[in-house]
Amino acid sequence: MALIALLNAPESLHGYEIMQIAGIKPGTLYPMLARLEDQAMLASQWQEPSVEGRPPRHIYSLTEAGRDLAKSLLQEDRPDVGQQLRAKPI
């Protein structure tokens, strides 16, 4: 679901945004994002805070391999995946 959330996003997303879209709890999401990055499915970078006093945050984007995997997940016989993500606001 995290890969598909990123595929449908117009730009890179913060972990919190991915949690909201995909409905994944942080204890599950962040280890999963780290594994996907280790497998070269995701790329992350630090983003400086836009509000003073907040810490920098990671933003995540799909690599070409991650984009291919996300597209293949959508093509599987799982219409519920795309439907669930479209129903959740960013």
Residue frames as a rotation matrix with the C-alpha (Angstrom) as fourth column:
MET 1
0.562 0.827 0.000 0.00
0.827 -0.562 0.000 0.00
0.000 0.000 -1.000 0.00
ALA 2
0.350 -0.497 -0.794 2.85
0.209 -0.785 0.584 2.44
-0.913 -0.370 -0.171 0.71
LEU 3
-0.717 -0.630 0.296 4.25
0.390 -0.012 0.921 1.95
-0.577 0.776 0.254 -2.79
ILE 4
-0.241 0.716 0.655 0.86
0.934 -0.012 0.357 2.55
0.263 0.698 -0.666 -4.34
ALA 5
0.652 0.414 -0.635 0.33
0.623 -0.770 0.137 5.65
-0.432 -0.485 -0.760 -2.20
LEU 6
-0.135 -0.801 -0.583 3.60
0.052 -0.593 0.803 7.03
-0.989 0.078 0.122 -3.56
LEU 7
-0.709 -0.088 0.699 2.71
0.664 0.251 0.705 6.03
-0.237 0.964 -0.119 -7.12
ASN 8
0.167 0.908 0.384 -0.52
0.942 -0.262 0.211 8.03
0.292 0.327 -0.899 -6.94
ALA 9
0.396 -0.056 -0.917 1.09
0.581 -0.758 0.297 11.04
-0.711 -0.650 -0.267 -5.24
PRO 10
0.954 -0.018 0.300 1.89
0.237 -0.570 -0.786 14.11
0.186 0.821 -0.540 -7.34
GLU 11
0.283 -0.902 0.327 5.19
-0.608 -0.432 -0.666 14.54
0.742 -0.010 -0.671 -5.47
SER 12
-0.563 -0.568 -0.600 7.34
0.154 0.642 -0.751 12.98
0.812 -0.515 -0.275 -2.75
LEU 13
0.542 0.822 0.176 5.60
-0.142 -0.117 0.983 12.29
0.828 -0.558 0.053 0.56
HIS 14
-0.414 -0.535 0.736 6.54
-0.845 -0.075 -0.530 12.41
0.339 -0.842 -0.421 4.22
GLY 15
-0.923 0.011 -0.384 6.03
0.118 0.959 -0.258 9.27
0.366 -0.284 -0.886 6.29
TYR 16
-0.704 0.697 -0.137 3.05
0.019 -0.175 -0.984 10.84
-0.710 -0.695 0.110 8.05
GLU 17
-0.177 0.632 -0.755 1.34
-0.922 -0.375 -0.098 11.49
-0.344 0.678 0.649 4.72
ILE 18
-0.580 -0.081 -0.810 1.94
-0.494 0.826 0.271 7.89
0.647 0.557 -0.520 3.66
MET 19
-0.962 0.248 -0.110 0.44
0.235 0.556 -0.798 6.72
-0.137 -0.794 -0.593 6.97
GLN 20
-0.414 0.852 -0.321 -2.69
-0.410 -0.489 -0.770 8.79
-0.813 -0.188 0.551 6.34
ILE 21
-0.129 0.350 -0.928 -3.15
-0.991 -0.008 0.134 7.63
0.040 0.937 0.348 2.75
ALA 22
-0.412 -0.168 -0.896 -2.33
-0.412 0.911 0.019 3.95
0.813 0.376 -0.444 3.25
GLY 23
0.600 0.693 0.400 -3.73
-0.649 0.129 0.750 3.56
0.468 -0.710 0.527 6.77
ILE 24
0.347 -0.595 -0.725 -0.52
0.452 0.783 -0.427 1.97
0.822 -0.179 0.541 8.07
LYS 25
0.988 0.003 -0.156 0.60
0.147 -0.353 0.924 2.48
-0.052 -0.936 -0.349 11.67
PRO 26
0.617 -0.787 0.000 4.04
-0.752 -0.590 -0.294 4.03
0.231 0.182 -0.956 12.24
GLY 27
0.114 -0.583 0.804 5.45
-0.671 0.552 0.495 0.92
-0.733 -0.596 -0.328 13.91
THR 28
0.398 0.092 0.913 4.77
0.495 0.816 -0.298 -0.97
-0.772 0.570 0.280 10.69
LEU 29
0.982 0.133 0.131 5.37
0.181 -0.496 -0.849 1.80
-0.048 0.858 -0.512 8.18
TYR 30
0.646 -0.757 -0.100 8.84
-0.751 -0.653 0.099 3.05
-0.140 0.011 -0.990 9.06
PRO 31
-0.133 -0.692 0.710 10.52
-0.296 0.711 0.637 -0.38
-0.946 -0.125 -0.300 9.15
MET 32
0.436 0.370 0.820 8.78
0.638 0.516 -0.572 -1.17
-0.635 0.772 -0.012 5.86
LEU 33
0.989 -0.101 -0.110 10.03
-0.148 -0.779 -0.610 2.10
-0.024 0.619 -0.785 4.30
ALA 34
0.228 -0.965 0.132 13.57
-0.800 -0.108 0.590 1.28
-0.555 -0.241 -0.796 5.46
ARG 35
-0.102 -0.227 0.969 13.37
0.197 0.950 0.243 -2.20
-0.975 0.216 -0.052 3.88
LEU 36
0.752 0.443 0.489 11.98
0.560 -0.038 -0.827 -0.80
-0.348 0.896 -0.277 0.64
GLU 37
0.811 -0.536 -0.234 14.80
-0.576 -0.801 -0.163 1.71
-0.100 0.267 -0.959 0.53
ASP 38
-0.058 -0.845 0.531 17.35
-0.544 0.473 0.693 -1.06
-0.837 -0.248 -0.488 1.17
GLN 39
-0.033 0.149 0.988 15.82
0.573 0.813 -0.104 -2.94
-0.819 0.563 -0.112 -1.77
ALA 40
-0.896 -0.407 -0.178 16.14
0.152 -0.656 0.739 0.19
-0.418 0.635 0.650 -3.98
MET 41
-0.244 0.893 0.377 12.36
0.950 0.142 0.278 0.55
0.195 0.426 -0.883 -4.33
LEU 42
0.864 0.496 -0.087 12.37
0.499 -0.819 0.284 3.93
0.069 -0.288 -0.955 -2.58
ALA 43
-0.348 -0.890 0.295 14.67
0.645 -0.456 -0.613 6.89
0.680 -0.023 0.733 -2.29
SER 44
0.700 0.546 -0.461 14.55
0.711 -0.471 0.523 9.23
0.068 -0.694 -0.717 0.68
GLN 45
-0.363 -0.795 0.485 16.10
0.556 -0.603 -0.572 12.54
0.748 0.062 0.661 1.49
TRP 46
-0.371 0.172 -0.913 16.02
0.845 -0.346 -0.408 15.00
-0.386 -0.922 -0.017 4.34
GLN 47
0.044 0.437 0.898 13.78
0.609 -0.724 0.323 18.01
0.792 0.533 -0.298 3.94
GLU 48
-0.924 -0.379 -0.056 14.49
0.296 -0.613 -0.733 21.08
0.244 -0.693 0.678 5.99
PRO 49
-0.301 0.869 -0.393 11.53
0.859 0.068 -0.507 22.24
-0.414 -0.491 -0.767 8.07
SER 50
-0.300 0.309 0.903 9.21
0.595 -0.679 0.430 24.85
0.745 0.666 0.019 6.63
VAL 51
0.756 0.536 0.376 8.25
-0.028 -0.548 0.836 25.94
0.654 -0.642 -0.400 10.16
GLU 52
-0.205 -0.885 0.418 10.89
-0.537 -0.256 -0.804 27.13
0.819 -0.389 -0.423 12.60
GLY 53
-0.224 0.010 0.975 11.44
-0.960 0.172 -0.222 24.78
-0.170 -0.985 -0.029 15.53
ARG 54
0.835 0.496 0.239 10.43
-0.434 0.860 -0.269 21.61
-0.339 0.121 0.933 13.72
PRO 55
-0.078 -0.898 0.434 13.03
-0.183 0.440 0.879 18.96
-0.980 -0.011 -0.198 12.96
PRO 56
-0.483 -0.116 -0.868 13.96
-0.874 -0.007 0.487 18.00
-0.063 0.993 -0.098 9.39
ARG 57
0.311 0.650 0.694 11.88
-0.447 0.744 -0.497 15.16
-0.839 -0.156 0.522 7.95
HIS 58
-0.770 -0.457 0.444 12.44
0.111 0.590 0.800 12.40
-0.628 0.666 -0.403 5.45
ILE 59
0.241 0.810 -0.534 10.55
-0.787 -0.159 -0.597 12.60
-0.568 0.564 0.599 2.20
TYR 60
-0.357 -0.275 0.892 10.11
0.078 0.943 0.322 9.45
-0.931 0.185 -0.316 0.16
SER 61
0.237 0.409 -0.881 9.82
-0.901 -0.246 -0.356 8.89
-0.363 0.879 0.310 -3.57
LEU 62
0.782 0.118 0.612 9.70
0.046 0.968 -0.245 5.81
-0.621 0.220 0.752 -5.76
THR 63
-0.470 -0.859 -0.202 12.66
-0.400 0.003 0.917 4.66
-0.787 0.512 -0.345 -7.77
GLU 64
-0.298 0.338 -0.893 12.03
-0.930 0.108 0.351 3.24
0.215 0.935 0.282 -11.24
ALA 65
-0.806 -0.032 -0.592 12.02
0.014 0.997 -0.073 -0.30
0.592 -0.067 -0.803 -9.75
GLY 66
-0.829 0.521 -0.205 9.56
0.242 0.003 -0.970 0.81
-0.505 -0.854 -0.128 -7.06
ARG 67
-0.338 0.702 -0.627 7.31
-0.796 -0.569 -0.207 2.42
-0.502 0.429 0.751 -9.67
ASP 68
-0.476 0.107 -0.873 7.31
-0.639 0.640 0.427 -0.81
0.604 0.761 -0.236 -11.69
LEU 69
-0.910 0.118 -0.399 6.47
0.331 0.786 -0.522 -2.86
0.252 -0.607 -0.754 -8.60
ALA 70
-0.663 0.698 -0.271 3.66
-0.119 -0.456 -0.882 -0.51
-0.739 -0.552 0.385 -7.58
LYS 71
-0.282 0.550 -0.786 2.18
-0.955 -0.236 0.178 -0.64
-0.087 0.801 0.592 -11.08
SER 72
-0.640 0.019 -0.768 2.31
-0.254 0.938 0.235 -4.44
0.725 0.345 -0.596 -11.06
LEU 73
-0.916 0.345 -0.206 0.51
0.319 0.313 -0.894 -4.49
-0.244 -0.885 -0.397 -7.69
LEU 74
-0.415 0.791 -0.449 -2.25
-0.562 -0.611 -0.557 -2.34
-0.716 0.021 0.698 -9.16
GLN 75
-0.312 0.255 -0.915 -2.57
-0.902 0.224 0.370 -4.63
0.299 0.941 0.160 -12.16
GLU 76
-0.991 0.004 -0.134 -3.09
0.049 0.942 -0.331 -7.71
0.125 -0.335 -0.934 -10.00
ASP 77
-0.229 0.970 -0.076 -6.64
0.305 0.146 0.941 -8.80
0.924 0.192 -0.329 -9.42
ARG 78
-0.391 0.062 -0.918 -7.00
0.914 -0.094 -0.395 -6.48
-0.111 -0.994 -0.020 -6.43
PRO 79
-0.103 0.402 0.910 -9.41
0.520 -0.758 0.394 -3.67
0.848 0.514 -0.131 -7.28
ASP 80
0.772 0.449 -0.449 -9.76
0.594 -0.261 0.761 -2.88
0.225 -0.855 -0.468 -3.58
VAL 81
-0.080 -0.900 -0.429 -6.20
0.939 -0.213 0.271 -1.50
-0.335 -0.381 0.862 -3.37
GLY 82
-0.794 -0.224 0.566 -6.67
0.485 -0.794 0.367 1.43
0.367 0.566 0.738 -5.71
GLN 83
0.145 0.950 0.276 -10.17
0.351 -0.311 0.884 2.06
0.925 -0.031 -0.378 -4.42
GLN 84
0.569 0.028 -0.822 -9.02
0.822 -0.007 0.569 2.28
0.010 -1.000 -0.027 -0.79
LEU 85
-0.448 -0.837 -0.316 -6.27
0.816 -0.527 0.239 4.74
-0.366 -0.150 0.918 -1.61
ARG 86
-0.645 0.268 0.716 -8.49
0.369 -0.711 0.599 6.99
0.669 0.650 0.360 -3.66
ALA 87
0.398 0.909 -0.127 -10.94
0.513 -0.106 0.852 7.16
0.760 -0.404 -0.508 -0.76
LYS 88
0.442 -0.317 -0.839 -8.36
0.847 -0.161 0.506 8.51
-0.295 -0.935 0.198 1.72
PRO 89
0.950 -0.082 0.301 -7.34
0.051 -0.911 -0.409 12.17
0.308 0.404 -0.861 1.56
ILE 90
-0.022 -0.998 -0.066 -3.75
0.654 0.036 -0.756 13.34
0.756 -0.060 0.652 1.80
